[in-house]
């Protein structure tokens, strides 16, 4: 009789615990379902002046001998580096971005291979925070023997880029808040708090000048940079009621 009462009490206790758990889950689910959110995307864009220029200088040489082709190219690049140093470009502001040495082959009308020698192509990236030196870099390099300017790119130094990035992200957050306030007002709801935030993207568009041509060293080269576009996008989820 006592054992039967104990089992009954245990059964009742288990049922009571189950009811409490289910009741709590129901309350939690109801509360979660009652939460409404509003997703908004904010964007911003800034046009800023660049503070860095990169000039890509190339020397191409060709000879029947691979060794001679490479040596001729090395002599040109040594002269280029020396000329750049004369206008204030430091050694650590130059770096090789590509170097190729390969056989040049052509085909005659009958499809036969004609060996034309070996070509050496060496591209040097020259960086300066003095934008006024862009033309001087070109003239110095060409005057020293470089025969191609592949590209000139105006961009931002790391310190300026970080500051501009923070500014444009903050502007995109302000844009998201304004959009959320406007939408909430039209829907007749109130913004409670931010539930989630994510930085979708920050894009910095450099200002390139694709030239790929030979410059005349007899006339000083003048290069004028344009502005750089920095844009950002954020997504914000607001809880509303």
C-alpha positions in Angstrom: 0.0 0.0 0.0 2.9 2.4 0.9 4.8 1.5 -2.3 1.7 2.1 -4.4 1.3 5.6 -2.8 5.0 6.3 -3.4 4.7 5.4 -7.1 1.6 7.6 -7.4 3.4 10.5 -5.9 6.4 10.0 -8.2 4.1 9.9 -11.2 2.3 13.0 -10.1 5.6 14.8 -9.6 6.8 13.8 -13.1 3.6 15.0 -14.7 3.9 18.3 -12.8 7.4 18.9 -13.9 6.4 18.1 -17.5 3.6 20.6 -17.4 5.9 23.3 -16.0 8.5 22.7 -18.7 5.9 22.7 -21.5 4.3 25.8 -20.0 7.6 27.6 -19.9 8.4 26.6 -23.5 5.0 27.9 -24.6 5.6 31.2 -22.9 9.1 31.5 -24.4 7.8 30.5 -27.8 4.9 33.0 -27.6 7.3 35.7 -26.6 9.7 34.9 -29.4 6.9 34.8 -31.9 5.7 38.1 -30.7 9.0 39.8 -31.4 9.0 41.8 -34.7 12.0 43.0 -36.5 12.9 45.4 -39.3 15.9 44.9 -41.6 17.4 47.9 -43.1 20.4 48.4 -45.4 22.4 51.7 -45.1 24.8 53.0 -47.8 27.2 55.8 -48.0 29.8 57.1 -50.5 32.6 59.6 -50.2 34.9 61.1 -52.9 38.4 61.8 -51.5 41.7 63.0 -52.8 44.4 60.3 -53.2 47.6 60.5 -51.3 49.6 57.8 -53.0 50.7 57.1 -56.5 52.0 53.8 -58.0 53.7 53.8 -61.4 54.4 50.5 -63.1 57.6 50.8 -65.2 58.6 48.0 -67.6 61.8 47.3 -69.6 61.6 44.8 -72.5 64.8 43.4 -74.1 65.2 40.8 -76.8 68.3 39.0 -78.0 69.3 35.7 -79.6 71.1 34.9 -76.4 69.1 34.5 -73.2 72.0 35.6 -71.2 72.5 38.8 -73.2 68.8 39.6 -73.2 68.7 39.3 -69.4 71.9 41.2 -68.9 70.7 44.1 -71.1 67.5 44.2 -69.1 69.3 44.2 -65.8 71.5 47.1 -67.0 68.4 49.1 -67.9 66.7 48.5 -64.6 69.8 49.4 -62.7 69.9 52.7 -64.6 66.2 53.2 -63.9 66.6 52.7 -60.1 69.6 55.1 -60.1 67.5 57.7 -62.0 64.6 57.3 -59.6 67.0 57.8 -56.6 68.2 61.0 -58.2 64.6 62.4 -57.9 64.2 61.3 -54.3 62.6 57.8 -54.7 63.9 55.5 -52.0 65.0 52.0 -52.7 62.3 50.5 -50.5 59.7 52.4 -52.5 60.4 50.2 -55.5 59.7 46.6 -56.0 59.6 44.0 -58.8 56.0 42.9 -59.6 56.9 40.6 -62.5 59.9 39.2 -64.3 59.8 37.0 -67.4 62.5 35.4 -69.6 61.1 33.3 -72.4 61.9 32.2 -76.0 60.1 34.1 -78.8 58.7 31.8 -81.5 56.9 32.7 -84.6 55.3 30.6 -87.4 55.8 31.0 -91.1 53.0 30.4 -93.7 53.7 26.7 -93.7 53.4 26.4 -90.0 57.1 26.0 -89.3 58.4 27.4 -86.1 60.9 30.3 -86.4 63.0 31.0 -83.4 63.4 34.8 -82.9 65.4 34.9 -79.7 64.8 35.4 -76.0 62.7 38.2 -74.5 63.2 39.5 -71.0 60.4 41.6 -69.4 60.9 43.2 -66.0 58.2 45.4 -64.4 58.9 47.6 -61.4 56.3 49.2 -59.2 57.4 52.7 -58.0 55.4 54.1 -55.0 55.4 57.7 -53.8 53.2 59.7 -51.4 54.2 62.9 -53.3 51.7 62.9 -56.1 53.6 65.7 -57.9 56.4 63.2 -58.6 54.2 61.0 -60.8 55.3 62.7 -64.0 58.9 62.9 -62.9 58.9 59.1 -62.2 57.8 58.5 -65.7 60.3 60.8 -67.2 63.2 59.4 -65.1 62.4 55.8 -65.9 61.9 56.4 -69.6 65.1 58.5 -69.8 67.0 55.7 -68.2 65.9 53.2 -70.8 62.5 51.8 -69.7 60.4 51.4 -72.8 56.9 50.9 -71.4 54.7 52.5 -68.6 52.1 49.8 -67.9 49.9 51.6 -65.5 49.6 54.6 -63.1 47.3 54.2 -60.1 46.3 56.8 -57.5 45.1 55.4 -54.2 45.2 55.9 -50.4 47.9 55.2 -47.9 47.0 52.8 -45.0 46.5 55.6 -42.5 44.2 57.7 -44.7 42.3 54.6 -45.9 41.5 53.5 -42.3 40.3 57.0 -41.3 38.1 57.3 -44.5 36.8 53.8 -44.0 35.6 54.5 -40.5 33.9 57.7 -41.6 32.0 56.2 -44.5 30.9 53.2 -42.4 29.5 55.6 -39.7 27.7 57.5 -42.5 26.2 54.3 -43.8 25.0 53.5 -40.2 23.4 56.9 -40.0 21.7 56.2 -43.3 20.3 52.9 -42.0 19.0 54.7 -38.9 17.2 57.4 -40.9 15.6 54.8 -43.2 14.5 52.7 -40.2 13.0 55.8 -38.5 11.1 56.7 -41.6 9.8 53.2 -42.2 8.8 52.8 -38.5 6.9 56.1 -38.6 5.0 55.0 -41.7 4.1 51.6 -40.3 3.1 53.1 -36.9 5.6 51.1 -34.9 8.4 52.0 -32.5 12.1 51.0 -32.7 13.2 49.3 -29.5 16.8 48.4 -30.1 19.4 47.1 -32.5 19.2 43.3 -32.7 21.9 42.6 -35.2 24.5 44.6 -37.2 26.8 43.6 -40.1 29.2 45.4 -42.3 28.3 44.2 -45.8 31.1 45.8 -47.7 33.6 48.6 -47.9 34.8 49.3 -51.4 37.7 51.7 -52.3 37.9 52.3 -56.0 41.4 53.5 -57.0 41.9 55.9 -59.8 43.8 54.1 -62.5 45.4 55.5 -65.7 46.0 52.7 -68.2 48.6 54.0 -70.6 50.7 51.1 -71.9 52.7 53.4 -74.1 56.1 54.9 -74.5 56.6 58.5 -73.2 58.8 61.0 -74.8 61.5 62.2 -72.3 62.0 65.4 -74.3 58.7 66.9 -72.9 58.0 66.8 -69.2 55.1 64.5 -68.4 52.3 66.1 -66.4 49.9 63.7 -64.7 46.8 65.0 -62.8 45.0 62.6 -60.4 41.3 62.4 -60.0 39.3 61.6 -56.8 38.8 58.2 -55.3 35.4 56.8 -54.5 35.0 55.1 -51.1 31.7 53.4 -50.5 30.2 51.3 -47.7 27.1 49.2 -47.0 25.8 47.9 -43.7 22.8 45.8 -42.7 21.0 46.5 -39.4 18.2 44.5 -37.8 16.0 46.5 -35.4 13.5 45.1 -32.9 10.2 47.0 -33.2 7.0 47.0 -31.3 
